[in-house]
Amino acid sequence: MQFTTRFTRLAIAGLALTLTHCARNPVTGKREISLMSTEQEIALGKESHPSIVASMGIYENAKLTAYINEKGKAMAAISHRPDLPYQFYIVDSPVVNAFAVPGGYVYFTRGIMAHFNNEAEFAGVLGHEIGHVTARHSVRQQTSQLFSTLGAIAGTIFVPQLGETLMQGAQLLTLKYSRDHESESDQLGVGYSSKIGYDARQMANFFSTIKRIQDNSGQAVPNMLSTHPDPGNRFTRVNQLAKDYQTQNPANYQINRDAYLRLVDGIMFGEDPRQGFVENNMFYHPELKFQFSVPSGWQYQNSPAQFQMGPKDGKSAMILMLAKGNSLDEAAQNMVKELGLTVLENGKTTVNGLPALVVISQQKPQQQQGQPQQQQSAANTLQIGTYLIQYNNGIYALHGLSAATDFQQAFPSFKRVSESFRTLTDPDKLNRKPDRVYVKQVPRTGTFRDAMTALGMPSSRLEELGVLNSMKNDDQVQQGSLIKVIAK
C-alpha cells in the first residue's frame, strides 16, 4: 500500500510535464510516451526500497551478497542502461521468487537462491530482472494504464502469491502487456547472461523447476489469465533463444554447478521459525514469545511486519501487527486517527491475564478521484473488530476485518483467535531451529532416490528434495558428485 501510494504521488507530480514527452526506449530503440524520467525512476526505487525491506527483511549472508553484487554489476555494465545505480539484495523470504523495481533495484529471495543449481541458472534470472529495468517495463506498463491505475509494477518472475487476485475483463489487455514484458525480459536474460559467459540453456532448465513448484503447490492458472507466460512454454522458447544465440556467437559458455552449490551450502530453507511459524493450527513467535490460534483451513502469510490470515472465501481476514502507542488508550486513539475510523463500541477486558481493549469500528468506502460519489451501504463499508493487547512492553493489535454485512457472522472467529493470544512457554517452540540446505557428496553411484536414502533423508521429503536439486527419483547420480540435502 505504501509503495503504491508513493509511486502515485511521484507519477502524478510529473504527469503534466511528461504526458507529451516522447523518449527512445534503450532496448527497443523505438520512441514512446514516457511518464517518468530516469531521475524519477531512480527516486521511485530509492523510495520503495525501505518498504520492501520492512515487509520482507534482508537475508544476512556476506558471501552470497558479495556474489550477487559482483555478478549483478558485471551484467549491468554490458546492459542497455549501464549508467543506472544498480543495487542487488537477497531478501529473507522462503518463496521462490525474484523481482525488480525501477531505478535498478533488484531482489532475490533466499528461497530462489536455494533452488538454483548452478551459476548459469542464477545468471539467466539475473539477466531477466535487469531486463525489466533496462526495458523500462514499469514505465511502459503505467503508460498503458494512464487513465486507470498508477500503481507500481514490480517485475517478478512467477505467478501471483497468496491473496492476490487475477485481473479480468478489460484488464486482460494489461495482462497481455505484462506477458509481453516477461517474454522480452526472457530474451534479454538470454543475451545478458550469455554476454558475461554463461550457458543460457540453464535458464530454460530453471523454468522446469518453476513448473514443478507451481504444479506441486496447485497455484497453476490458465495461461490466458496469467500475468506471466506458462513455465512450460517459457522453457521451450528460452531454450530455443539460447541455442540460437550460441549458434550465432560460438564460445565456451559456463555452467559452474559445483562452485554455486558451495556458495549456498548452509543457506536457510523454508520458514525462519525465529520470525514465527504455524504448526497444528497455532502461530508461534519464539523471539517475541507469544502464540495464538489459526482456524483450520485458513490461509496465512507471515512477514517481519505483520501476520495475515483468512478463510478461502475471502469474505474476512485477520491481521496481527504492532500498534503505535505506549498505552492501550493511546494505541486506540492513534489507530482511529490514522485509519479514519468511526468507533461503534469499545471496552476494556483481559486476554489470558493480559490487559486488553476491544474496539469495534467502521471505515467509510474510499472515494476515487474522478468517480461518482459512492453511496455508503453495509456491503461497501469495512467493519473492524480490534483487540489491542498489552504484552512485554508493546501493544499488539489483532484486527478482524469484513464487510459490515458479514461482520456478525465473522466476529465469533475474530474473538476466538484474539482471546487465544497468550505467552509462549513451550521450550520446543522457543528453541526451534530452521531447516538449512547442506551440500554433500553422493556416497555411491545410483539413483537420486538411493542417494537421498543413503544420506538419511526421509522418503516423505523426496519430492521436495527432487525439486531442490532439479532431479527425479530415478535420475542417475555419480559417486562423489555434489548434491543438496535439508537438515537442521
C-alpha positions in Angstrom: 0.0 0.0 0.0 2.8 2.5 0.9 4.7 1.5 -2.2 1.8 2.2 -4.5 1.0 5.5 -2.8 4.5 6.8 -3.2 4.5 5.8 -6.8 1.2 7.5 -7.4 2.5 10.7 -5.8 5.6 10.7 -8.0 3.8 9.9 -11.2 1.1 12.5 -10.8 3.6 15.2 -9.9 5.4 14.6 -13.2 2.3 13.8 -15.3 1.8 17.3 -16.7 5.4 17.6 -17.8 5.7 14.1 -19.3 2.4 13.4 -20.9 3.5 14.8 -24.3 7.2 13.8 -23.9 8.5 11.0 -26.1 11.7 9.1 -25.2 13.6 6.5 -27.1 13.4 3.1 -25.3 17.0 1.9 -24.7 16.2 -1.7 -25.6 13.8 -1.5 -28.5 15.1 1.8 -29.9 11.5 2.9 -30.5 10.2 6.3 -29.5 7.4 6.1 -26.9 5.4 8.2 -24.5 7.2 8.3 -21.1 5.6 9.1 -17.8 8.9 9.0 -15.9 12.3 10.5 -16.4 15.4 8.4 -15.4 15.7 10.6 -12.3 12.1 9.8 -11.3 12.8 6.1 -11.9 15.8 6.2 -9.6 13.8 8.2 -7.0 11.0 5.6 -7.1 13.4 2.7 -6.5 15.0 4.6 -3.6 11.7 5.4 -2.0 10.3 1.9 -2.4 13.4 0.1 -1.0 12.7 0.7 2.7 9.1 -0.6 2.3 10.4 -3.8 0.7 13.0 -4.3 3.4 10.4 -3.7 6.1 8.0 -6.2 4.6 10.5 -8.9 3.8 13.7 -8.3 5.6 17.3 -8.7 4.3 18.9 -12.1 4.5 22.3 -11.6 6.0 24.8 -13.7 4.2 28.0 -11.8 3.3 29.3 -14.5 0.9 26.1 -14.6 -1.2 25.6 -10.9 -1.0 29.0 -10.2 -2.4 28.4 -12.8 -5.1 25.2 -11.3 -6.4 26.7 -7.8 -6.4 29.7 -9.0 -8.3 27.6 -10.7 -11.0 25.0 -8.0 -11.0 27.5 -5.2 -11.6 29.2 -7.2 -14.3 25.9 -7.8 -16.1 24.7 -4.2 -15.6 27.9 -2.9 -17.3 27.0 -4.8 -20.5 23.3 -4.0 -20.3 21.4 -1.3 -22.3 21.4 1.0 -19.3 24.9 0.7 -17.7 24.7 4.1 -16.0 21.9 3.3 -13.6 22.9 3.0 -9.9 22.1 -0.7 -9.7 21.7 -2.4 -6.3 21.2 -6.1 -5.6 19.7 -7.7 -2.5 18.8 -11.1 -1.0 15.5 -10.7 0.9 14.6 -13.0 3.8 11.7 -14.9 2.2 11.3 -18.7 1.5 9.2 -18.0 -1.6 11.0 -18.9 -4.8 11.0 -15.5 -6.5 13.0 -12.6 -7.9 11.8 -9.1 -8.8 13.0 -5.6 -9.8 11.7 -2.1 -9.3 12.6 1.0 -11.4 15.9 2.6 -11.0 18.0 -0.5 -10.8 16.9 -2.2 -7.5 17.0 -6.0 -8.0 15.9 -8.5 -5.3 16.3 -12.3 -5.0 14.7 -14.3 -2.2 16.7 -16.7 -0.3 14.2 -19.3 -1.5 15.2 -18.9 -5.1 18.9 -18.8 -4.2 18.5 -22.2 -2.6 16.8 -23.6 -5.7 19.3 -22.6 -8.2 21.7 -25.5 -9.1 24.4 -23.7 -10.9 25.7 -20.2 -11.7 24.2 -20.2 -15.2 20.6 -20.6 -13.8 21.2 -17.7 -11.5 22.7 -15.5 -14.2 19.7 -16.1 -16.5 17.3 -15.0 -13.9 19.5 -12.0 -13.0 19.5 -11.0 -16.7 15.7 -11.4 -16.8 15.3 -9.0 -13.8 17.8 -6.5 -15.1 15.9 -6.7 -18.4 12.8 -5.4 -16.6 14.7 -2.4 -15.6 16.6 -1.7 -18.8 13.4 -2.1 -21.0 11.6 0.3 -18.6 8.7 -2.1 -18.2 7.2 -0.4 -15.2 7.1 2.9 -17.0 5.6 1.3 -20.2 3.0 -0.5 -18.1 2.0 2.7 -16.4 1.6 4.4 -19.8 -0.8 1.7 -20.9 -2.8 2.3 -17.7 -2.7 6.1 -17.8 -6.4 6.6 -17.3 -6.9 3.8 -14.8 -4.4 2.9 -12.1 -1.0 4.4 -11.4 0.1 1.6 -9.2 3.7 0.4 -9.2 4.5 -2.8 -11.1 7.4 -4.9 -9.9 8.8 -7.3 -12.5 8.5 -10.7 -10.9 9.3 -14.0 -12.5 6.5 -16.1 -11.1 2.7 -16.4 -10.7 0.9 -14.3 -8.1 1.3 -15.4 -4.5 -1.3 -16.0 -1.7 -4.1 -13.5 -1.6 -3.6 -11.8 -5.0 -6.4 -12.0 -7.5 -6.4 -12.4 -11.2 -7.3 -9.4 -13.3 -10.3 -9.9 -15.6 -12.5 -8.2 -18.2 -11.0 -5.1 -19.8 -7.8 -5.6 -17.8 -6.9 -8.7 -19.9 -5.2 -6.2 -22.3 -2.9 -5.1 -19.4 -2.2 -8.8 -18.7 -1.1 -9.2 -22.4 1.3 -6.3 -21.9 2.7 -8.0 -18.8 3.2 -11.3 -20.7 4.9 -9.4 -23.5 7.2 -7.8 -21.0 8.0 -11.1 -19.4 8.9 -12.6 -22.8 11.0 -9.6 -23.6 12.9 -9.9 -20.3 13.4 -13.6 -21.0 15.1 -12.7 -24.3 17.2 -10.0 -22.5 18.1 -12.5 -19.9 19.4 -14.9 -22.5 21.5 -12.1 -24.1 22.8 -10.6 -20.9 23.8 -13.9 -19.2 25.4 -15.1 -22.4 27.5 -11.9 -22.7 29.1 -12.5 -19.3 29.9 -16.0 -20.3 27.1 -18.3 -19.0 25.1 -21.0 -20.8 21.6 -19.6 -21.1 20.1 -23.0 -21.7 20.3 -23.4 -18.0 18.0 -20.5 -17.6 15.5 -22.5 -19.7 16.1 -25.6 -17.4 15.2 -23.5 -14.3 11.7 -23.0 -15.8 11.2 -26.7 -15.3 11.9 -26.2 -11.6 9.3 -23.3 -11.6 6.8 -25.5 -13.3 7.3 -28.3 -10.8 6.9 -25.9 -7.8 3.8 -24.4 -9.4 2.3 -27.8 -10.0 3.1 -29.1 -6.5 1.5 -26.1 -4.9 -1.6 -26.1 -7.0 -1.1 -22.5 -8.0 -1.2 -23.0 -11.7 -3.7 -20.7 -13.5 -4.9 -20.7 -17.1 -2.2 -19.2 -19.3 -4.7 -16.7 -20.8 -5.2 -15.2 -17.3 -1.7 -15.4 -16.0 0.4 -12.3 -15.9 3.4 -14.5 -16.7 3.7 -17.0 -19.5 3.4 -20.6 -18.6 6.7 -22.0 -17.3 6.5 -25.0 -19.7 6.1 -22.6 -22.7 8.9 -20.5 -21.4 11.2 -23.5 -21.2 10.7 -24.2 -24.9 11.1 -20.6 -26.0 14.1 -19.7 -23.8 15.9 -22.9 -24.8 15.5 -22.0 -28.4 16.6 -18.4 -27.8 19.7 -19.8 -26.1 20.5 -22.2 -28.9 20.1 -19.5 -31.5 22.4 -17.1 -29.6 25.1 -19.7 -29.2 24.9 -20.7 -32.8 25.4 -17.1 -33.8 28.0 -16.4 -31.1 30.1 -19.6 -30.6 32.0 -19.6 -27.3 32.8 -21.7 -24.2 29.7 -20.9 -22.1 30.0 -21.8 -18.4 27.6 -23.6 -16.1 29.6 -23.8 -12.9 27.5 -26.2 -10.8 29.9 -27.1 -8.0 31.0 -23.5 -7.4 27.4 -22.4 -7.0 26.5 -25.3 -4.7 29.3 -24.5 -2.4 28.1 -20.9 -2.2 24.6 -21.9 -0.9 25.9 -24.6 1.5 24.2 -23.7 4.8 21.5 -21.3 3.4 18.3 -21.2 5.4 15.4 -23.2 3.8 11.7 -22.7 4.3 10.2 -20.5 7.1 12.5 -18.9 9.6 11.0 -20.1 13.0 12.5 -17.1 14.8 10.1 -14.9 12.8 7.1 -17.1 13.6 5.7 -20.3 12.3 2.4 -22.2 12.1 2.1 -25.7 13.5 -1.1 -27.7 14.3 -3.3 -24.6 13.9 -1.2 -22.4 16.1 1.0 -19.5 15.3 4.1 -19.3 17.4 6.6 -16.5 17.6 9.7 -17.6 19.6 11.5 -14.3 19.6 8.5 -12.3 20.8 7.3 -15.2 23.0 3.6 -15.3 22.1 1.2 -17.7 20.4 -2.4 -17.7 19.1 -4.7 -20.0 17.2 -5.1 -20.2 13.4 -8.5 -21.5 12.4 -8.4 -24.8 10.4 -8.5 -24.3 6.7 -7.5 -20.6 6.8 -4.7 -19.4 4.5 -1.9 -17.3 6.1 1.1 -15.3 5.2 3.9 -14.2 7.5 6.3 -11.2 7.2 8.5 -9.3 9.5 5.9 -6.5 9.7 2.7 -8.5 10.1 0.9 -11.8 10.1 -2.2 -12.1 7.8 -4.7 -14.9 7.6 -8.3 -15.6 6.5 -10.7 -18.1 5.1 -10.5 -19.1 1.4 -13.8 -17.5 0.6 -12.1 -14.1 1.0 -15.1 -12.6 3.0 -13.0 -11.8 6.0 -9.4 -11.6 7.2 -7.3 -11.0 10.3 -4.0 -9.1 10.7 -1.6 -9.1 13.6 0.7 -6.1 13.9 2.3 -3.8 16.4 0.2 -0.8 17.4 1.6 2.7 17.8 1.3 3.9 21.4 2.6 3.4 24.9 -0.7 2.5 26.4 -3.9 0.8 25.2 -5.8 4.1 25.1 -3.0 5.9 23.2 -2.8 3.0 20.7 -6.6 3.1 20.2 -6.6 6.8 19.5 -3.7 6.5 17.1 -5.4 3.7 15.2 -8.7 5.6 14.9 -7.0 8.7 13.7 -4.6 7.1 11.2 -7.2 4.8 9.6 -10.1 7.3 9.7 -12.4 5.0 11.7 -15.7 5.6 13.3 -15.9 3.8 16.6 -19.1 1.9 17.3 -18.2 0.5 20.7 -15.2 -0.2 22.8 -14.4 -1.7 26.2 -11.6 -2.9 28.4 -11.0 -6.6 29.1 -8.2 -9.1 29.8 -6.9 -11.8 27.5 -5.3 -14.7 29.4 -4.3 -12.2 32.2 -3.1 -9.5 29.8 -4.7 -6.0 29.7 -6.7 -5.5 26.5 -9.1 -3.1 24.8 -11.7 -4.2 22.3 -12.7 -1.7 19.6 -15.5 -2.2 17.1 -15.2 0.4 14.3 -16.1 1.1 10.7 -14.3 2.7 7.8 -16.2 4.5 5.1 -15.6 3.5 1.5 -12.9 5.4 -0.2 -14.0 7.8 -2.9 -11.9 7.5 -6.1 -10.9 10.8 -7.7 -13.0 11.5 -10.8 -15.5 8.8 -9.9 -19.2 9.4 -9.0 -19.9 9.7 -5.3 -20.4 6.3 -3.9 -23.5 5.7 -1.7 -22.4 4.2 1.6 -24.0 0.9 2.5 -23.3 -2.1 4.7 -22.0 -4.0 1.7 -19.3 -1.5 0.9 -18.4 -0.4 4.5 -15.5 -2.1 6.1 -16.1 -3.2 9.7 -13.2 -4.0 12.0 -13.1 -5.8 15.3 -9.8 -5.0 17.0 -8.2 -6.5 20.1 -5.4 -4.3 21.5 -3.3 -6.4 23.9 -0.6 -5.1 26.1 2.3 -7.6 26.3 6.0 -7.3 27.0 6.4 -3.5 26.7 4.4 -3.4 23.5 0.8 -3.2 22.2 -0.3 -5.9 19.8 -3.3 -5.3 17.5 -5.3 -8.2 16.2 -7.6 -6.8 13.6 -10.6 -8.8 12.2 -12.0 -7.3 9.0 -15.0 -7.9 6.9 -17.8 -6.1 5.2 -20.4 -4.7 7.6 -22.9 -7.2 6.2 -20.7 -10.1 7.2 -19.3 -8.9 10.4 -21.8 -10.5 12.9 -21.1 -13.9 11.3 -17.3 -13.3 11.2 -16.8 -11.8 14.6 -17.0 -15.0 16.7 -13.9 -16.3 14.8 -12.2 -13.0 15.3 -13.0 -13.2 19.0 -11.8 -16.8 19.4 -8.5 -16.1 17.7 -7.8 -12.9 19.6 -8.7 -14.4 23.0 -6.3 -17.3 22.3 -3.3 -14.9 22.4 -1.0 -15.9 25.3 2.6 -16.2 26.4 4.7 -18.8 24.7 6.5 -21.0 27.2 7.0 -24.4 25.3 10.8 -24.9 25.1 10.4 -26.9 21.9 8.8 -24.0 20.2 11.0 -21.4 21.8 14.2 -23.2 20.6 13.0 -24.3 17.2 15.9 -24.4 14.7 15.4 -23.6 11.0 15.9 -26.1 8.2 19.0 -25.4 6.1 20.4 -26.6 2.8 23.6 -28.6 3.1 25.8 -29.8 0.2 27.0 -33.4 0.4 28.9 -35.8 -1.8 26.9 -38.7 -3.3 28.2 -41.8 -1.4 27.9 -44.2 -4.4 26.7 -44.2 -7.9 23.0 -45.0 -8.3 19.6 -43.2 -8.5 18.7 -39.9 -6.8 16.3 -41.8 -4.5 19.2 -44.2 -3.5 21.5 -41.2 -2.8 18.9 -39.5 -0.6 18.2 -42.6 1.3 21.9 -43.2 1.9 22.3 -39.6 3.2 19.5 -40.2 5.7 16.7 -38.1 4.0 13.1 -39.2 4.8 11.0 -40.6 1.9 8.3 -38.0 2.8 10.7 -35.3 1.5 11.8 -36.9 -1.7 9.8 -34.7 -4.0 10.8 -31.6 -2.1 14.5 -32.6 -2.4 14.0 -33.5 -6.0 12.7 -30.0 -6.8 15.6 -28.5 -4.8 18.1 -30.5 -6.8 16.2 -30.4 -10.1 16.2 -34.2 -10.2 13.7 -37.0 -10.5 13.8 -40.1 -8.2 15.2 -42.4 -10.9 17.8 -39.9 -12.3 21.3 -41.3 -12.1 23.9 -39.6 -9.9 27.6 -40.3 -9.7 29.7 -41.1 -6.7 31.5 -38.1 -5.4 29.2 -35.5 -7.2 27.6 -32.8 -5.1 24.0 -32.8 -4.0 21.8 -30.8 -1.7 20.1 -32.2 1.4 17.8 -30.5 4.0 18.7 -30.7 7.7 18.5 -28.6 10.9 
